[in-house]
Amino acid sequence: MHGKHLYDYAVIRLVPKVEREEFINLGILMYCKQQKYLKVKYFIDPEKIRVFTTELELEELEKNLQSFQSIAEGKKEGGRVGTMDLAERFRWLTAVRSSCIQTSRPHSGFSDDLDATLERLFEDLVL
């Protein structure tokens, strides 16, 4: 498998009412240790979200997703978690939580073009 890189990804989900266990896929979190790759891509569709809830502040949701991105990119805005190594940041971002933003369990695959794979996953699972 020359040129193929093992990666892990998780789907970032909005769970408007945790007790109902309904969710909307908002983004993809993708990690490849070998390539030192950790990226987040997300999209907020206000109309889709309003079908599930009108109580959610979209600006707050955007801030939370931006913090996911800052942590993934290792920016200072990511706080203490943003200073961890890539594997620790991926594990932290995919940790089980009861907030309205959750991730699926991680899935693995092989790719020879991580950015293209991220785009494909984003289009297939989010858009």
Secondary structure, DSSP 8 states (H G I E B T S, - for coil): -TT-EEEEEEEEEE-SSGGGT--EEEEEEEEETTTTEEEEEE---HHHHHHH-SS--HHHHHHHHHHHHHHHHT-GGGHHHHTS-HHHHHHHHTS---SSEEE---EEEEES-HHHHHHHHHHHHT-
